[in-house]
Amino acid sequence: MDVRQDTTASYLRSLAVLAVLIFALLGVLSPSFLTASNLNSMGFQFPEFGLLALAVLPTMISGGIDLSVVATANLASIVAAVIMKAGPETAWLAIPAALAVGLACGALNGFLVAYLRLPPILATLGTMQLFSGIGIVITRGPAITGLPGWYTAFGNWSIGGILPLPLVLFALVAIGLSILLRRTPVGLRLRLFGANPVAAGFAGIRERGLLIRIYAIAGFIAALAGLVVLARVNSANADYGSSYLLLVILINILAGVSPAGGFGTVTGVVLAVICLQFISSGLNILSFSAFSRDLFFGGLLVAVMSLRVAAGTFSPAVLFQRKAKSS
């Protein structure tokens, strides 16, 4: 266990150093990167895909994945927008209804994986199209606009004029998820199941209930991301954030999350989110197009995965296994 903790700490320190280096480099290349307005803008932007990355984390630790998080977020935001526009009498139901939609979408994913034994990548690929289709049926194509002013004002509010509310929400979710994964029986069972499902079954872990809870949590966090997006852009659309899925997977891979399951940390995801936000903001300031950003992130994903496979130095889980065998 000590070897694993040391390896994890070393990897996280490397990610932190990488974030500092990227920050310093962009500060030198473009002084506007360090302006208060740009830093405040980043505080409103990265919680969106940061929350989606946190949503995917527990599903990857279980040995699966959730490709439907963006579609879930969009569907939740559409439901919230429809309820808000129905009138001030029902507007207070918008947020609870959106969160309930996220829970239901996640629970459906868990049911497909746990009870019907569908491979997670195929099950969530199918529900991604399903949820997007439901969103298109509700909106009939165009985006839903004209939301109440109180919601957009609240979503774009900064605490003390310094801390953006979405950033605070992201921090609270990260802390809560970290406690869940590290300090609760659910987190322990999740890691055991992700590392070895057969052994977990012999240990008495109820696989079906665990998977439904984990995917429901993922849907709930994705719905929170949808509400954050809804407040920032003041509209709901079934195809918003189509490039976020690639970014979310890249964040988890860069964070050292094992695609095979059993390993992953919230701290690693947070550091990876910060690194990718710095890079995205830097590319934008340096006038790179959106297409070039997608090309860059896709290439970075392939490069990171290739390096992890070739050397193992990008995966704390692999390093632990190697050191355990040699000791």
Disulfide bonds with the S-S distance in Angstrom:
none
